Amino acid sequence: PRTTLLLAMVLTMVASNPGGREILRGPTMPVVKNYFTTDRTKVVLTCEPERFLVRINFTQPFRGVVHAGDKRDNCRIRGNGSHRYTLPVPLNDCSTTHNDATGSFTNSLTIRFHPSLELEGDEIKTLVCKFTTGDVNLG
């Protein structure tokens, strides 16, 4: 079977008007890739047969919270000041959804930079893994 790696991000374009206020122009077209980089993080997604494997590198020591789907313990990392973390997200848990028609699994990844507060700079990413079987010849 072939596996397609996708980390889909819906980006919102921000522009400044002459008065200096920010105007949201978005969302733009989804960007599909297996990594996403901001000035604070680099997230790399690997699709495995039973799970998403999410690797996160932070530019600063991280003491916040990362969770996939809901906030249950097996779907969450609490930062301890390190720069690198790995979060395995089961395809059958942590609010992962499956679309039979497309063969894709989807979940959301939330990176909160404070351990208990939601802040303006927090990041939310959509994780997508698509599995295909390829061509099958019978006979």
DOKE-701647 format. One record per residue: chain; residue number from 1; z, y, x of N, C-alpha, C in turn. Coordinates in steps of 0.001 Angstrom, whole numbers, plus 500000, padded with zeros to 6 digits. Each point is the difference from the previous one (the first is absolute). Layout:
residues N
<r A, NUM, <Z, Y, X>, <Z, Y, X>, <Z, Y, X>>
...
end
This chain:
residues 139
<r A, 1, <500000, 498802, 500824>, <500000, 501198, 499176>, <500000, 501255, 500862>>
<r A, 2, <499333, 501009, 499512>, <499987, 501276, 500700>, <501090, 500882, 499414>>
<r A, 3, <500568, 500845, 500831>, <501008, 500944, 499553>, <499517, 501385, 500341>>
<r A, 4, <500106, 500907, 499060>, <499646, 501386, 500241>, <501284, 500800, 500090>>
<r A, 5, <500154, 500777, 501070>, <501180, 500828, 500175>, <499725, 501385, 499453>>
<r A, 6, <500862, 500463, 499134>, <499823, 501324, 499421>, <501341, 500705, 499939>>
<r A, 7, <500045, 501213, 500424>, <501146, 500867, 499756>, <499409, 501213, 499327>>
<r A, 8, <500147, 500067, 498714>, <499336, 501058, 499238>, <500932, 501184, 499854>>
<r A, 9, <499523, 501135, 500327>, <500762, 501230, 499875>, <499249, 500932, 499069>>
<r A, 10, <500676, 500526, 499033>, <499401, 501030, 499174>, <500500, 501320, 500563>>
<r A, 11, <499094, 500745, 500578>, <500359, 501235, 500675>, <499830, 501174, 499057>>
<r A, 12, <500858, 500960, 500133>, <499889, 501222, 499227>, <499647, 501124, 500947>>
<r A, 13, <498942, 500721, 499675>, <499550, 501093, 500842>, <500816, 501244, 499666>>
<r A, 14, <500492, 500691, 501019>, <500773, 501214, 499804>, <499237, 501155, 500621>>
<r A, 15, <499852, 501064, 499253>, <499318, 501186, 500518>, <500892, 501203, 499763>>
<r A, 16, <499838, 501025, 500794>, <500765, 501231, 499816>, <499104, 501040, 499370>>
<r A, 17, <500531, 500698, 499016>, <499231, 501094, 499419>, <500349, 501285, 500748>>
<r A, 18, <499292, 501079, 499762>, <500269, 501235, 500734>, <501427, 500511, 499836>>
<r A, 19, <500675, 499665, 498898>, <501378, 500437, 499794>, <501008, 499189, 500786>>
<r A, 20, <499553, 498957, 500679>, <500877, 499207, 500842>, <500623, 498794, 499314>>
<r A, 21, <499795, 499810, 498700>, <500554, 498836, 499315>, <499096, 498793, 500194>>
<r A, 22, <500617, 498829, 500068>, <499210, 498776, 500125>, <499496, 499570, 498627>>
<r A, 23, <498778, 499546, 499959>, <499392, 499520, 498761>, <499594, 498549, 500212>>
<r A, 24, <500445, 499116, 499104>, <499594, 498600, 500087>, <498619, 499854, 499400>>
<r A, 25, <499091, 499421, 500752>, <498618, 499828, 499557>, <499673, 498534, 499761>>
<r A, 26, <500958, 499191, 499954>, <499765, 498610, 500230>, <500051, 499185, 498782>>
<r A, 27, <500036, 498725, 499856>, <499823, 499098, 501133>, <498548, 499889, 500450>>
<r A, 28, <499816, 499724, 501280>, <498657, 499797, 500532>, <499663, 498517, 499882>>
<r A, 29, <498907, 499593, 500566>, <499606, 498593, 499964>, <501005, 499170, 500791>>
<r A, 30, <500321, 498769, 499546>, <500909, 499148, 500763>, <499420, 499683, 501378>>
<r A, 31, <500869, 499947, 500988>, <499619, 499643, 501358>, <500476, 498571, 500219>>
<r A, 32, <499129, 499103, 500441>, <500356, 498599, 500160>, <499940, 499638, 501476>>
<r A, 33, <501136, 499549, 500529>, <500099, 499569, 501390>, <501275, 499183, 500140>>
<r A, 34, <500227, 499370, 501151>, <501207, 499195, 500154>, <501111, 500751, 500727>>
<r A, 35, <499834, 501294, 500208>, <501069, 500804, 500594>, <499937, 501408, 499425>>
<r A, 36, <501104, 500697, 500124>, <500039, 501396, 499584>, <500945, 500734, 500929>>
<r A, 37, <499590, 501150, 500494>, <500794, 500763, 500954>, <500274, 501395, 499456>>
<r A, 38, <501264, 500419, 500108>, <500380, 501381, 499713>, <500669, 500548, 501255>>
<r A, 39, <500487, 501225, 499938>, <500686, 500556, 501164>, <501358, 499349, 500224>>
<r A, 40, <500500, 499211, 499038>, <501306, 499358, 500131>, <499943, 498484, 500090>>
<r A, 41, <498906, 499395, 499500>, <499937, 498542, 499933>, <498606, 499471, 500302>>
<r A, 42, <499975, 498728, 500419>, <498767, 499210, 500001>, <500357, 498690, 499313>>
<r A, 43, <499296, 499708, 498912>, <500230, 498786, 499225>, <498786, 499103, 500179>>
<r A, 44, <500242, 498738, 500372>, <498924, 499022, 500169>, <500274, 498837, 499051>>
<r A, 45, <498988, 499627, 499213>, <500113, 498910, 499038>, <499215, 498793, 500486>>
<r A, 46, <500644, 498829, 499959>, <499338, 498728, 500247>, <500164, 499151, 498747>>
<r A, 47, <498892, 499465, 499496>, <500051, 499124, 498830>, <500113, 498564, 500483>>
<r A, 48, <501039, 499323, 499544>, <500212, 498600, 500335>, <499955, 499193, 498702>>
<r A, 49, <499829, 498678, 500077>, <499836, 499203, 498777>, <501135, 500146, 498985>>
<r A, 50, <501220, 500249, 500444>, <501136, 500066, 499086>, <500660, 501371, 499926>>
<r A, 51, <499513, 500971, 500817>, <500715, 501278, 500050>, <499151, 501116, 500580>>
<r A, 52, <500414, 501225, 499704>, <499573, 501173, 500757>, <500927, 500053, 501213>>
<r A, 53, <499489, 500324, 501158>, <500854, 500263, 501151>, <499769, 501458, 500375>>
<r A, 54, <501039, 500821, 499835>, <499896, 501436, 500218>, <500757, 500355, 501272>>
<r A, 55, <499284, 500579, 500955>, <500626, 500471, 501244>, <499990, 501520, 499977>>
<r A, 56, <501157, 500587, 500284>, <500128, 501454, 499945>, <500538, 500498, 501332>>
<r A, 57, <499292, 500950, 500595>, <500463, 500685, 501212>, <500310, 501441, 499631>>
<r A, 58, <501178, 500461, 500373>, <500429, 501369, 499731>, <499955, 500811, 501285>>
<r A, 59, <499672, 501271, 499897>, <499967, 500874, 501174>, <501397, 500454, 500400>>
<r A, 60, <500952, 499937, 499079>, <501402, 500364, 500247>, <500877, 498803, 499632>>
<r A, 61, <501221, 499927, 500531>, <500909, 498938, 499546>, <500148, 500055, 498473>>
<r A, 62, <499901, 498836, 499358>, <499983, 499945, 498533>, <501335, 499509, 499474>>
<r A, 63, <500591, 500773, 499085>, <501262, 499632, 499377>, <499902, 500029, 498465>>
<r A, 64, <498795, 499996, 499493>, <499781, 500032, 498557>, <499866, 498609, 499421>>
<r A, 65, <499229, 499899, 498920>, <499804, 498737, 499289>, <498508, 499801, 499741>>
<r A, 66, <499534, 498768, 500195>, <498635, 499604, 499646>, <500126, 498881, 498976>>
<r A, 67, <499248, 500094, 498902>, <500019, 498886, 499057>, <498623, 499808, 499381>>
<r A, 68, <499747, 498744, 499655>, <498773, 499641, 499290>, <500380, 499723, 498562>>
<r A, 69, <499214, 500532, 499061>, <500283, 499766, 498586>, <501363, 500516, 499616>>
<r A, 70, <500807, 499106, 499441>, <501355, 500392, 499624>, <500869, 500113, 501249>>
<r A, 71, <501254, 500298, 499812>, <500870, 500287, 501148>, <500940, 498844, 500323>>
<r A, 72, <499623, 498780, 499659>, <500873, 498861, 500291>, <500125, 499779, 501502>>
<r A, 73, <501088, 499361, 500413>, <500294, 499826, 501421>, <498903, 499271, 500764>>
<r A, 74, <499397, 498958, 499407>, <498980, 499252, 500734>, <498683, 500760, 500108>>
<r A, 75, <499909, 501159, 499337>, <498782, 500809, 500028>, <500239, 501322, 500716>>
<r A, 76, <501085, 500098, 500766>, <500427, 501293, 500521>, <500463, 499895, 501452>>
<r A, 77, <499775, 501087, 500730>, <500517, 500159, 501365>, <500835, 501273, 500024>>
<r A, 78, <501167, 499921, 500608>, <500811, 501193, 500253>, <499881, 500319, 501486>>
<r A, 79, <499578, 501213, 500312>, <499805, 500387, 501391>, <501307, 500065, 500770>>
<r A, 80, <499946, 499571, 501261>, <501180, 500019, 500865>, <499780, 500871, 501234>>
<r A, 81, <498988, 500855, 499967>, <499712, 500868, 501137>, <498870, 499506, 500889>>
<r A, 82, <499443, 498828, 499691>, <498874, 499479, 500782>, <498716, 500738, 499630>>
<r A, 83, <498952, 499741, 500768>, <498685, 500587, 499732>, <499053, 499020, 499307>>
<r A, 84, <500262, 498679, 500111>, <499074, 498984, 499481>, <500721, 499054, 499040>>
<r A, 85, <499312, 499722, 498888>, <500553, 499094, 498994>, <498874, 499145, 499439>>
<r A, 86, <500367, 498804, 499510>, <499061, 499110, 499325>, <500604, 499607, 498663>>
<r A, 87, <499203, 500121, 498940>, <500447, 499632, 498657>, <499044, 498957, 499433>>
<r A, 88, <500451, 498733, 499880>, <499178, 499004, 499309>, <500187, 500162, 498492>>
<r A, 89, <498904, 500053, 499260>, <500052, 500189, 498544>, <499308, 498804, 499352>>
<r A, 90, <500756, 499104, 499348>, <499393, 498823, 499381>, <499001, 500382, 498910>>
<r A, 91, <498936, 499220, 499890>, <499000, 500243, 498960>, <500517, 499616, 498617>>
<r A, 92, <501111, 499241, 499948>, <500558, 499573, 498714>, <501363, 500633, 499718>>
<r A, 93, <500293, 501155, 500622>, <501300, 500647, 499822>, <499853, 501500, 500276>>
<r A, 94, <501081, 500727, 499909>, <500051, 501426, 500357>, <499040, 500849, 499167>>
<r A, 95, <499772, 499613, 498756>, <499110, 500729, 499076>, <498530, 499970, 500410>>
<r A, 96, <499610, 499043, 500829>, <498586, 499843, 500342>, <499245, 499549, 498752>>
<r A, 97, <498858, 500630, 499743>, <499180, 499604, 498857>, <498724, 499325, 500495>>
<r A, 98, <499463, 499101, 499173>, <498792, 499259, 500350>, <498943, 500244, 498936>>
<r A, 99, <498784, 500261, 500437>, <498865, 500162, 499098>, <499093, 498792, 500200>>
<r A, 100, <499997, 499082, 499027>, <499192, 498778, 500108>, <498514, 500298, 500141>>
<r A, 101, <499518, 501009, 499291>, <498567, 500306, 499999>, <499500, 500413, 501379>>
<r A, 102, <500807, 500743, 500736>, <499568, 500483, 501319>, <500593, 499203, 501146>>
<r A, 103, <501005, 499157, 499726>, <500659, 499255, 501067>, <500894, 500870, 500861>>
<r A, 104, <500406, 501144, 499480>, <500787, 500927, 500818>, <501468, 500013, 499588>>
<r A, 105, <500849, 500263, 500986>, <501429, 500187, 499808>, <500312, 501445, 500356>>
<r A, 106, <500871, 500639, 499214>, <500293, 501418, 500190>, <501502, 500232, 499939>>
<r A, 107, <500463, 500917, 500833>, <501391, 500426, 499971>, <500058, 501429, 500517>>
<r A, 108, <501123, 500654, 499805>, <500173, 501345, 500544>, <501068, 499958, 501082>>
<r A, 109, <499802, 500799, 501029>, <500939, 500115, 501110>, <500539, 501420, 499990>>
<r A, 110, <501321, 500128, 499961>, <500644, 501310, 500007>, <500785, 500156, 501293>>
<r A, 111, <499759, 501098, 500704>, <500742, 500317, 501221>, <500814, 501249, 499707>>
<r A, 112, <501323, 499837, 499939>, <500901, 501133, 499768>, <500701, 500319, 501315>>
<r A, 113, <499916, 501223, 500432>, <500530, 500383, 501303>, <501497, 500296, 499973>>
<r A, 114, <500605, 500047, 498827>, <501449, 500141, 499857>, <500501, 498714, 499351>>
<r A, 115, <501171, 499480, 500392>, <500441, 498710, 499463>, <500306, 499984, 498503>>
<r A, 116, <500281, 501154, 499385>, <500350, 499973, 498578>, <499306, 501059, 499148>>
<r A, 117, <499302, 500951, 500612>, <499343, 501063, 499245>, <498482, 499868, 500067>>
<r A, 118, <499323, 500409, 498931>, <498548, 500122, 500039>, <499675, 501404, 500476>>
<r A, 119, <499162, 500098, 501034>, <499659, 501289, 500590>, <498507, 500269, 499859>>
<r A, 120, <499615, 501240, 500152>, <498603, 500403, 499851>, <499073, 499273, 500972>>
<r A, 121, <500427, 499718, 501209>, <499142, 499373, 500996>, <499953, 498486, 499947>>
<r A, 122, <500666, 499374, 499015>, <499961, 498545, 499882>, <498563, 499535, 499755>>
<r A, 123, <499710, 498769, 500391>, <498632, 499480, 499914>, <499938, 498810, 499044>>
<r A, 124, <498944, 499957, 499200>, <499745, 498862, 499112>, <498576, 499524, 500259>>
<r A, 125, <499861, 498716, 500259>, <498698, 499419, 500306>, <499756, 498813, 499070>>
<r A, 126, <498754, 499748, 499672>, <499633, 498846, 499184>, <499472, 498910, 500921>>
<r A, 127, <500607, 498820, 499911>, <499581, 498849, 500802>, <499096, 499117, 499146>>
<r A, 128, <498856, 499602, 500550>, <499076, 499117, 499279>, <499496, 498933, 500960>>
<r A, 129, <500157, 498745, 499614>, <499382, 498886, 500724>, <499065, 499298, 499027>>
<r A, 130, <498780, 499749, 500450>, <499008, 499333, 499152>, <499598, 498700, 500675>>
<r A, 131, <500106, 498908, 499263>, <499657, 498684, 500518>, <498752, 499508, 499286>>
<r A, 132, <499021, 499517, 500770>, <498786, 499436, 499419>, <499799, 498606, 500554>>
<r A, 133, <499289, 499170, 499259>, <499785, 498622, 500435>, <498665, 499811, 500690>>
<r A, 134, <499105, 500954, 499893>, <498692, 499846, 500620>, <499115, 499085, 499169>>
<r A, 135, <498894, 499561, 500572>, <499046, 499153, 499287>, <500435, 498544, 500062>>
<r A, 136, <499809, 499303, 498888>, <500305, 498576, 499935>, <498712, 499273, 499627>>
<r A, 137, <499599, 499017, 500815>, <498806, 499197, 499715>, <500426, 498652, 499434>>
<r A, 138, <499452, 499642, 498860>, <500302, 498714, 499380>, <498774, 499101, 500105>>
<r A, 139, <500257, 498698, 500200>, <498888, 499070, 499966>, <499615, 499424, 501278>>
end
